Amino acid sequence: MKLSATISTLLIASASAWSTPMSMKADVGSNRRDLLKKGAAFAAGIAAPIAANAYELPDLPYPFDALEPYIDAPTMKIHHDKHHATYVTNINKATEGKDEVPILDLMADALEATPVRNSGGGHYNHAFFWEELAPHDKASKTKPSADLAAMIDKSFGSFDEMKAKFEAQAAPGAVFGSGWVWLAVNQKGDALQIIGTPNQDNPLMKGVCDEIMLPVLGLDVWEHAYYLKYQNRRPEYVSNWWSVVNWDKVNSNFDYVVANHVGVSV
Amino acid sequence: MAFELPDLPYAHDALAAKGMSAETLEYHHDLHHKAYVDNGNKLIAGTEWDGKTLEEIISGTYDASSVAQNGIFNNISQLWNHNQFWEMMGPGTSAMPGELEKALVESFGSVDEFKSQFSAAGAGQFGSGWAWLVKNADGSLAVIKTENGVNPLCFNQTALLGCDVWEHSYYIDFRNKRPAYLSNFLDNLVNWENVASRLG
């Protein structure tokens, strides 16, 4: 959500050129998006209209082929450059003219507006997903922290039992069609649950679970996440995905949500 | 008695020249459709649904009030959906029978308008599902979109034409470009005689 230097310059130029300083002063309380639009409207006579996009497609933290052979490069490229990019375009369309807020802040009430639920959810989920993955040679050196391991044991019995439960939830019989599987902490911060959600819903959205839950780990099981390499062999994709989970990131997600009782920012 | 995977009504490569590759049909029919058959049979074995028809099982297990359907519904509905899907497509060119054209014009204003609504429905079905041309009980035609395996039988409608918009149906040939897949489907793949034959 950065204003580009060009737009900032235009705003400053337009502000000083306005013949109605009183209305400018009244704008002090306005949000940045509103100022941007006014600046853009003024500048429209000078230059082409400037689109005010709140949300941006984040770069992947690694090259497309970094997760090979577990997740293939063509999938990473299309998944990021096309699917995630479309969610970003569409959430920007859906929030045009509205106050700029971090994407996390749109999640709680997302079920009230279908475009926010679908495209906002899609943007958040994918931004969250890329960060938890890492090349295998890095990922394999990571593991759950003592605190996370303790809560896993408390909630599931053991890490292996958590893993088995996660894989069962990720099976087509459990999430039929498109969706995600999450390992999430409750509001109180004292228990973990595994949750399957349809389409681009996530546990941060009020109404999806009994209470808002805070994800620490998520897995995309839409067919686009695995089709090119695995076709209909979703269980094989799920089983291989563990090899590129970066537990350092999962641990920091866990510490954050337990301490703050809110979802991770992306 | 167990349900069987019907053979494709044509060779796996019969639609390749028209935008649905042999590879797609090999995965879609031989793996996905087959899995719905196998899983469906496994799930109904020994239950009240054992021995019922596909239509009976679909109507009987569909729960309109549920966020997610159960495994029997999911697999059996998808089994039925794909049985129809292969029949609704065909190699070669197919002119639209006059009777169907007349019915489409009556319900939509024009064939183009129907195609436009059908494409919009398919593109607008978020996640997995189907776009359908259906006949209502009163004889009127309509376009609907459904999620996952849900189909016109759930609403006492007759399915005339269906297009699978699960990603597995178009990912190999079109990647994420679902609208291009839909317009290719309508322009090149539909067997309009089969559609017309369902008007009853």
HADDOCK unambig.tbl for C-alpha pairs under 7 A between the chains (distance, minus, plus):
assign (segid A and resid 173 and name CA) (segid B and resid 71 and name CA) 6.30 0.50 0.50
assign (segid A and resid 177 and name CA) (segid B and resid 128 and name CA) 5.42 0.50 0.50
assign (segid A and resid 177 and name CA) (segid B and resid 148 and name CA) 5.67 0.50 0.50
assign (segid A and resid 178 and name CA) (segid B and resid 127 and name CA) 5.43 0.50 0.50
assign (segid A and resid 178 and name CA) (segid B and resid 128 and name CA) 5.84 0.50 0.50
assign (segid A and resid 199 and name CA) (segid B and resid 127 and name CA) 5.47 0.50 0.50
assign (segid A and resid 223 and name CA) (segid B and resid 167 and name CA) 5.95 0.50 0.50
assign (segid A and resid 223 and name CA) (segid B and resid 168 and name CA) 6.55 0.50 0.50
assign (segid A and resid 224 and name CA) (segid B and resid 167 and name CA) 6.54 0.50 0.50
assign (segid A and resid 232 and name CA) (segid B and resid 32 and name CA) 6.63 0.50 0.50
